[in-house]
Amino acid sequence: MTAHLTDETVRLLSTSQSFARGRELYLNDAIFDAARQGNLLLGKCEGSGEPFYTLQVELDAGYVRFADCSCPYDWGGICKHLVALLLAFVHTPEDFTERKRIPDLLQGLEREALVALLAQLVDDDPELYDGLEAALVNARAVAKSQAPQHARSPSHKSRSGPRKPTLK
């Protein structure tokens, strides 16, 4: 995955000032809680305006497909916090905790335990309710569209015997 991601790649994604400041953050170990989940890099970076900024980068064949930071930076290229995260991944990918996929993480839990877990998460963060409700509406619609079609009623019997080919 890191085959194409290099210091130079990161430099090209940022302004020279953001790269220099991000490199300083990286060298000063400002990145923490760094994790990788498939092609997704997650982490936090010490900040000047906040105790930390939340970072998310999606990689695609070693290149950056998407990058987001909770800081207010909006001056072109990626911010210094994202630079620091990417440089940390380029130089020390082993420092990134590998996260399990959600199905693997939940494997073995019974329905009651999963329902209790979701209820607790929503109780702890009520904003999750709307997202969960929308996801359930979607999931039910998909399940309904994939449900097997009922057999035809007896009044709609199919013809017996082979059909003649239709010319178009």
C-alpha positions, 0 to 999 in steps of 0.5 A: 500500500505504501509503494507510491506514498512517499515524502514527495507525494505528500509534498505535492499534496500540500503547500510548501508552508504546510509541508514544512509545518507538518514535517515539524509536527511529525518530528515532534510526535504530534500524531497519536491514536494512529490507526489503519482500517483497510485503506483508511488512516485515522489519527489525531494531531496535537493542535494550537486552536484545539487540544487535538484535531481528528484526521481521516485519509483514504488511500487508493493504491498508495495514493490519497483519494480523500483527506479530512481534518477537523481544523479550519484550514482552507488555503489550498492543499492539505493542512499540516496535520494531514501532512504529519499523519501521512509522513508518520504512515510513510516512515513508521506504518508499524506504529498504526494500530490495525483495526478489525473490520466491523463484521469481525469485531462483532462476530459471535455476539448474539442479537440481544447483545447487538441490540443492547450495544446499539442502544448504549451507543445511541444513549451515549451519543443521541446524534447517532439516532438519525443516522441509524434510523436512515441506515435501517430504512435503507437496509429494509428497502434493500432486503425487501428488493432482494426477497424472493418473489412469490410463486405465481398463482395457479391461474397463471400456469406456464405453458407446457412444452418447449417454447419457440425461439423469438426472432427480433 
